[in-house]
Amino acid sequence: MRASFLGCPVDLLTMAETVDLACGAMRSRRRVQHVALNVAKLVNMRSDPVLAADVANSDVVGIDGMGILWGARALGLPAASRVAGVDLLAELLAACAQEGFKPYFLGATPAVLHQALQVACKRHPSLAFAGWHDGYFKREEENDVVRDIQTSGADCLFIGMPTPRKERFLAAHRDDLGVPFIMGVGGAFDVLAGTVRRAPVQLQKLGLEWLYRVYQEPGRMWWRYAKTNTVFAGVLAQAVIRHLIQHALDAPGAVPPGPSRIGG
């Protein structure tokens, strides 16, 4: 089910539904692009037209962050659960191993990428990769990377490059890659490789995974989250107030606003 949240499209899917959709795309060879929506991405869309277009043109916009999940529920959307990008990657790698689909990893440093590939293959011995390339290629090497993906026969492409580089890459080459399922995974390769730890489950449930990221990388993360979380809270508060007012006006017996008189 597709809905609109603060002007952004979101798909209210469970993890199982998202995995089924991805596997269906790989079986039929019909291209499906997935975007994981979190607070930072939603806020950055307001000032980055390339990012906004990438999200708007995606086939599936999953609810990645707890802030998005709670905000959607506050506005009356029937959002059942989040589908975290790092968890979705893990589920899809398991599905690839089971069904014989071949993934392609694009992104991260060579060392992190190599470690992520090793971990994935250790977890799933039957998993066969179509190919891989780190994310630190030069602009003049980009066409070679695209050709490698095209000729790899990959069933799914997981891109671990930062915004907006990932969005610019997809805007230029999405229709030519020939890969059925495409998904941006943010820093999931680092998590898979073990170079970045995920927050404890309890912190994830409390919506404080971002705080754990700040704890691990304060110099890089504190300003990003301070800025985006503050903007998101303000935008959401305004939307919730409008939603409550509209709900009150739509209630049976509500009196619509009109001209007022002072005195008799």
One Martini backbone bead per residue (centre of mass of N, CA, C, O) as a GRO file, in nm:
protein
  264
    1MET     BB    1   0.092   0.038   0.026
    2ARG     BB    2   0.048   0.367  -0.079
    3ALA     BB    3   0.169   0.674   0.058
    4SER     BB    4   0.170   0.994   0.232
    5PHE     BB    5   0.466   1.162   0.383
    6LEU     BB    6   0.537   1.474   0.388
    7GLY     BB    7   0.533   1.446   0.056
    8CYS     BB    8   0.614   1.138   0.070
    9PRO     BB    9   0.656   0.838  -0.046
   10VAL     BB   10   0.508   0.532   0.092
   11ASP     BB   11   0.550   0.186   0.185
   12LEU     BB   12   0.329  -0.042   0.361
   13LEU     BB   13   0.556  -0.274   0.449
   14THR     BB   14   0.680  -0.562   0.516
   15MET     BB   15   0.935  -0.770   0.514
   16ALA     BB   16   0.801  -1.004   0.360
   17GLU     BB   17   0.684  -0.827   0.130
   18THR     BB   18   0.957  -0.715   0.030
   19VAL     BB   19   1.093  -0.983  -0.037
   20ASP     BB   20   0.879  -1.083  -0.239
   21LEU     BB   21   0.912  -0.849  -0.437
   22ALA     BB   22   1.212  -0.891  -0.501
   23CYS     BB   23   1.191  -1.187  -0.598
   24GLY     BB   24   0.989  -1.128  -0.825
   25ALA     BB   25   1.179  -0.947  -0.988
   26MET     BB   26   1.402  -1.164  -1.032
   27ARG     BB   27   1.226  -1.370  -1.180
   28SER     BB   28   1.109  -1.156  -1.410
   29ARG     BB   29   1.312  -0.913  -1.473
   30ARG     BB   30   1.185  -0.671  -1.314
   31ARG     BB   31   1.231  -0.355  -1.235
   32VAL     BB   32   1.334  -0.267  -0.893
   33GLN     BB   33   1.336   0.013  -0.676
   34HIS     BB   34   1.489   0.070  -0.360
   35VAL     BB   35   1.402   0.276  -0.070
   36ALA     BB   36   1.536   0.397   0.234
   37LEU     BB   37   1.355   0.568   0.484
   38ASN     BB   38   1.469   0.845   0.663
   39VAL     BB   39   1.512   1.133   0.823
   40ALA     BB   40   1.757   1.244   0.668
   41LYS     BB   41   1.641   1.201   0.384
   42LEU     BB   42   1.382   1.366   0.412
   43VAL     BB   43   1.524   1.636   0.473
   44ASN     BB   44   1.723   1.644   0.222
   45MET     BB   45   1.497   1.660   0.002
   46ARG     BB   46   1.429   1.972   0.046
   47SER     BB   47   1.743   2.049  -0.091
   48ASP     BB   48   1.747   1.781  -0.295
   49PRO     BB   49   1.643   1.711  -0.610
   50VAL     BB   50   1.784   1.441  -0.671
   51LEU     BB   51   1.683   1.288  -0.426
   52ALA     BB   52   1.380   1.338  -0.467
   53ALA     BB   53   1.365   1.197  -0.745
   54ASP     BB   54   1.464   0.918  -0.658
   55VAL     BB   55   1.231   0.862  -0.466
   56ALA     BB   56   0.987   0.921  -0.657
   57ASN     BB   57   1.106   0.694  -0.880
   58SER     BB   58   1.055   0.472  -0.698
   59ASP     BB   59   0.897   0.163  -0.634
   60VAL     BB   60   1.022   0.153  -0.331
   61VAL     BB   61   0.935   0.298  -0.002
   62GLY     BB   62   1.083   0.240   0.285
   63ILE     BB   63   1.067   0.203   0.633
   64ASP     BB   64   1.356   0.256   0.824
   65GLY     BB   65   1.274   0.454   1.050
   66MET     BB   66   1.130   0.527   1.353
   67GLY     BB   67   1.046   0.818   1.290
   68ILE     BB   68   0.870   0.744   1.048
   69LEU     BB   69   0.681   0.548   1.188
   70TRP     BB   70   0.570   0.740   1.407
   71GLY     BB   71   0.479   0.965   1.216
   72ALA     BB   72   0.276   0.801   1.050
   73ARG     BB   73   0.094   0.727   1.291
   74ALA     BB   74   0.032   1.024   1.380
   75LEU     BB   75  -0.115   1.055   1.076
   76GLY     BB   76  -0.285   0.769   1.033
   77LEU     BB   77  -0.101   0.549   0.937
   78PRO     BB   78  -0.080   0.189   0.866
   79ALA     BB   79   0.202   0.128   1.019
   80ALA     BB   80   0.351  -0.166   1.131
   81SER     BB   81   0.662  -0.140   1.023
   82ARG     BB   82   0.988  -0.163   0.985
   83VAL     BB   83   1.252  -0.162   0.712
   84ALA     BB   84   1.556  -0.220   0.750
   85GLY     BB   85   1.817  -0.218   0.541
   86VAL     BB   86   2.009  -0.420   0.690
   87ASP     BB   87   1.787  -0.642   0.719
   88LEU     BB   88   1.714  -0.670   0.421
   89LEU     BB   89   1.986  -0.762   0.323
   90ALA     BB   90   1.996  -1.022   0.488
   91GLU     BB   91   1.737  -1.150   0.368
   92LEU     BB   92   1.830  -1.142   0.064
   93LEU     BB   93   2.080  -1.318   0.091
   94ALA     BB   94   1.924  -1.567   0.181
   95ALA     BB   95   1.747  -1.583  -0.075
   96CYS     BB   96   1.977  -1.612  -0.278
   97ALA     BB   97   2.089  -1.878  -0.165
   98GLN     BB   98   1.821  -2.042  -0.201
   99GLU     BB   99   1.753  -1.941  -0.526
  100GLY     BB  100   2.023  -1.842  -0.695
  101PHE     BB  101   2.090  -1.558  -0.663
  102LYS     BB  102   2.289  -1.275  -0.788
  103PRO     BB  103   2.489  -1.052  -0.642
  104TYR     BB  104   2.586  -0.697  -0.621
  105PHE     BB  105   2.860  -0.506  -0.502
  106LEU     BB  106   2.850  -0.142  -0.434
  107GLY     BB  107   3.106  -0.019  -0.235
  108ALA     BB  108   3.311   0.106  -0.036
  109THR     BB  109   3.589  -0.014   0.063
  110PRO     BB  110   3.794  -0.261  -0.017
  111ALA     BB  111   3.814  -0.381   0.272
  112VAL     BB  112   3.512  -0.383   0.347
  113LEU     BB  113   3.410  -0.538   0.103
  114HIS     BB  114   3.573  -0.797   0.147
  115GLN     BB  115   3.456  -0.860   0.428
  116ALA     BB  116   3.155  -0.870   0.346
  117LEU     BB  117   3.185  -1.107   0.149
  118GLN     BB  118   3.292  -1.313   0.352
  119VAL     BB  119   3.055  -1.308   0.549
  120ALA     BB  120   2.831  -1.386   0.351
  121CYS     BB  121   2.963  -1.664   0.267
  122LYS     BB  122   2.972  -1.784   0.555
  123ARG     BB  123   2.661  -1.772   0.606
  124HIS     BB  124   2.635  -1.852   0.274
  125PRO     BB  125   2.775  -2.101   0.099
  126SER     BB  126   2.575  -2.082  -0.169
  127LEU     BB  127   2.671  -1.808  -0.237
  128ALA     BB  128   2.670  -1.614  -0.549
  129PHE     BB  129   2.851  -1.378  -0.708
  130ALA     BB  130   2.854  -1.156  -0.976
  131GLY     BB  131   2.988  -0.904  -0.812
  132TRP     BB  132   3.232  -0.625  -0.756
  133HIS     BB  133   3.273  -0.281  -0.616
  134ASP     BB  134   3.399  -0.017  -0.518
  135GLY     BB  135   3.330   0.342  -0.433
  136TYR     BB  136   3.642   0.455  -0.541
  137PHE     BB  137   3.579   0.572  -0.821
  138LYS     BB  138   3.628   0.736  -1.098
  139ARG     BB  139   3.472   0.904  -1.339
  140GLU     BB  140   3.639   0.757  -1.575
  141GLU     BB  141   3.535   0.461  -1.445
  142GLU     BB  142   3.222   0.434  -1.460
  143ASN     BB  143   3.172   0.278  -1.728
  144ASP     BB  144   3.317   0.021  -1.634
  145VAL     BB  145   3.126  -0.043  -1.403
  146VAL     BB  146   2.869  -0.065  -1.570
  147ARG     BB  147   2.970  -0.298  -1.753
  148ASP     BB  148   3.013  -0.501  -1.525
  149ILE     BB  149   2.718  -0.515  -1.441
  150GLN     BB  150   2.590  -0.589  -1.716
  151THR     BB  151   2.783  -0.866  -1.749
  152SER     BB  152   2.716  -1.031  -1.472
  153GLY     BB  153   2.405  -1.122  -1.417
  154ALA     BB  154   2.256  -0.976  -1.210
  155ASP     BB  155   1.974  -0.971  -0.979
  156CYS     BB  156   2.126  -0.776  -0.768
  157LEU     BB  157   2.177  -0.437  -0.632
  158PHE     BB  158   2.413  -0.309  -0.394
  159ILE     BB  159   2.442   0.029  -0.263
  160GLY     BB  160   2.736   0.182  -0.078
  161MET     BB  161   2.674   0.496  -0.124
  162PRO     BB  162   2.662   0.817  -0.092
  163THR     BB  163   2.497   1.102  -0.048
  164PRO     BB  164   2.449   1.184  -0.394
  165ARG     BB  165   2.605   0.966  -0.559
  166LYS     BB  166   2.400   0.743  -0.593
  167GLU     BB  167   2.179   0.913  -0.735
  168ARG     BB  168   2.354   0.997  -0.980
  169PHE     BB  169   2.414   0.714  -1.079
  170LEU     BB  170   2.116   0.625  -1.124
  171ALA     BB  171   2.022   0.855  -1.309
  172ALA     BB  172   2.233   0.766  -1.538
  173HIS     BB  173   2.202   0.409  -1.519
  174ARG     BB  174   1.944   0.248  -1.440
  175ASP     BB  175   1.834   0.169  -1.744
  176ASP     BB  176   2.133   0.006  -1.814
  177LEU     BB  177   2.204  -0.236  -1.609
  178GLY     BB  178   2.006  -0.502  -1.597
  179VAL     BB  179   1.873  -0.499  -1.302
  180PRO     BB  180   1.604  -0.586  -1.120
  181PHE     BB  181   1.734  -0.527  -0.824
  182ILE     BB  182   1.752  -0.212  -0.645
  183MET     BB  183   1.971  -0.103  -0.363
  184GLY     BB  184   2.018   0.104  -0.103
  185VAL     BB  185   2.253   0.059   0.200
  186GLY     BB  186   2.456   0.248   0.285
  187GLY     BB  187   2.624   0.117   0.582
  188ALA     BB  188   2.587  -0.207   0.560
  189PHE     BB  189   2.873  -0.307   0.493
  190ASP     BB  190   2.996  -0.229   0.767
  191VAL     BB  191   2.813  -0.413   0.933
  192LEU     BB  192   2.877  -0.680   0.790
  193ALA     BB  193   3.195  -0.652   0.845
  194GLY     BB  194   3.222  -0.513   1.154
  195THR     BB  195   3.310  -0.192   1.163
  196VAL     BB  196   3.003  -0.155   1.247
  197ARG     BB  197   2.780  -0.114   1.505
  198ARG     BB  198   2.491  -0.191   1.624
  199ALA     BB  199   2.244  -0.129   1.804
  200PRO     BB  200   2.078  -0.221   2.041
  201VAL     BB  201   1.763  -0.337   2.037
  202GLN     BB  202   1.642  -0.140   2.245
  203LEU     BB  203   1.733   0.119   2.093
  204GLN     BB  204   1.580   0.061   1.835
  205LYS     BB  205   1.292   0.061   1.967
  206LEU     BB  206   1.343   0.370   2.078
  207GLY     BB  207   1.488   0.537   1.839
  208LEU     BB  208   1.836   0.533   1.917
  209GLU     BB  209   2.038   0.463   1.684
  210TRP     BB  210   2.162   0.744   1.630
  211LEU     BB  211   2.307   0.771   1.907
  212TYR     BB  212   2.504   0.535   1.857
  213ARG     BB  213   2.642   0.666   1.614
  214VAL     BB  214   2.750   0.909   1.767
  215TYR     BB  215   2.919   0.744   1.969
  216GLN     BB  216   3.107   0.623   1.736
  217GLU     BB  217   3.078   0.914   1.542
  218PRO     BB  218   3.091   1.226   1.648
  219GLY     BB  219   3.237   1.402   1.426
  220ARG     BB  220   3.025   1.310   1.188
  221MET     BB  221   2.716   1.283   1.336
  222TRP     BB  222   2.604   1.506   1.528
  223TRP     BB  223   2.517   1.729   1.320
  224ARG     BB  224   2.337   1.567   1.139
  225TYR     BB  225   2.126   1.484   1.361
  226ALA     BB  226   2.064   1.759   1.485
  227LYS     BB  227   1.949   1.883   1.227
  228THR     BB  228   1.742   1.669   1.118
  229ASN     BB  229   1.576   1.621   1.379
  230THR     BB  230   1.479   1.913   1.414
  231VAL     BB  231   1.334   1.948   1.147
  232PHE     BB  232   1.145   1.707   1.170
  233ALA     BB  233   0.997   1.788   1.429
  234GLY     BB  234   0.874   2.050   1.312
  235VAL     BB  235   0.722   1.931   1.067
  236LEU     BB  236   0.556   1.720   1.224
  237ALA     BB  237   0.410   1.906   1.420
  238GLN     BB  238   0.252   2.063   1.206
  239ALA     BB  239   0.109   1.813   1.083
  240VAL     BB  240  -0.036   1.717   1.341
  241ILE     BB  241  -0.204   1.971   1.386
  242ARG     BB  242  -0.353   1.961   1.117
  243HIS     BB  243  -0.472   1.678   1.161
  244LEU     BB  244  -0.637   1.744   1.419
  245ILE     BB  245  -0.809   1.968   1.299
  246GLN     BB  246  -0.934   1.803   1.069
  247HIS     BB  247  -1.057   1.586   1.253
  248ALA     BB  248  -1.242   1.781   1.408
  249LEU     BB  249  -1.400   1.888   1.154
  250ASP     BB  250  -1.494   1.584   1.066
  251ALA     BB  251  -1.665   1.561   1.296
  252PRO     BB  252  -1.949   1.511   1.429
  253GLY     BB  253  -2.083   1.839   1.478
  254ALA     BB  254  -1.898   2.021   1.353
  255VAL     BB  255  -1.790   2.360   1.334
  256PRO     BB  256  -1.725   2.564   1.105
  257PRO     BB  257  -1.549   2.812   1.016
  258GLY     BB  258  -1.625   3.167   1.064
  259PRO     BB  259  -1.763   3.444   1.110
  260SER     BB  260  -1.731   3.689   1.360
  261ARG     BB  261  -1.877   3.831   1.661
  262ILE     BB  262  -1.883   4.125   1.853
  263GLY     BB  263  -2.135   4.107   2.042
  264GLY     BB  264  -2.499   4.181   1.973
   0.00000   0.00000   0.00000
